[in-house]
Amino acid sequence: MIDKELLEILVCPVCKKPLELKDEGQSLKCGECRRVYPIRDNIPIMLVDEARIDPT
């Protein structure tokens, strides 16, 4: 699980909006551009090429 303090400072690298935990802590989602960034071994992968767009 990502530390709460880290989650508070992480922002989407594309639109700079805050991220929220999704998929039981397995990913981070931007509410603005809907990109979903994976979390692997408790490390957020904040690369645009690794993100997927969530249609909802």
C-alpha positions in Angstrom: 0.0 0.0 0.0 1.2 3.5 -0.8 2.0 5.7 2.1 -0.7 8.4 2.6 1.9 11.2 2.7 3.3 10.1 -0.7 -0.3 9.9 -2.1 -0.9 13.5 -1.0 2.0 14.8 -3.1 1.6 12.6 -6.2 0.0 14.3 -9.2 -0.7 13.2 -12.8 2.3 13.9 -14.9 0.1 15.0 -17.8 -2.5 17.4 -16.2 -0.9 17.9 -12.8 -4.2 17.0 -10.9 -4.3 14.8 -7.7 -4.5 11.0 -8.0 -6.6 8.6 -6.1 -6.1 4.9 -5.3 -8.1 2.4 -7.4 -8.3 -1.3 -7.8 -7.7 -2.1 -4.1 -4.4 -0.2 -4.1 -3.1 -1.6 -7.4 -3.3 1.6 -9.4 -3.6 5.4 -9.2 -6.3 7.2 -11.3 -6.4 10.8 -12.3 -9.9 12.2 -12.0 -9.3 14.9 -14.7 -7.8 13.0 -17.7 -8.8 9.5 -16.5 -5.3 8.0 -16.9 -4.7 5.0 -14.6 -1.1 4.4 -13.5 -0.1 1.0 -12.3 1.5 0.3 -8.9 4.1 -2.5 -8.9 5.8 -3.7 -5.7 4.4 -0.7 -3.9 6.0 1.7 -6.4 3.8 3.9 -8.6 4.8 3.8 -12.2 4.2 7.4 -13.3 5.2 7.0 -16.9 2.6 8.2 -19.5 3.5 5.2 -21.7 2.6 2.8 -18.9 -0.8 4.5 -18.2 -4.1 3.4 -19.6 -7.2 5.5 -20.1 -10.2 4.5 -18.0 -13.4 5.0 -20.0 -15.5 5.6 -16.8 
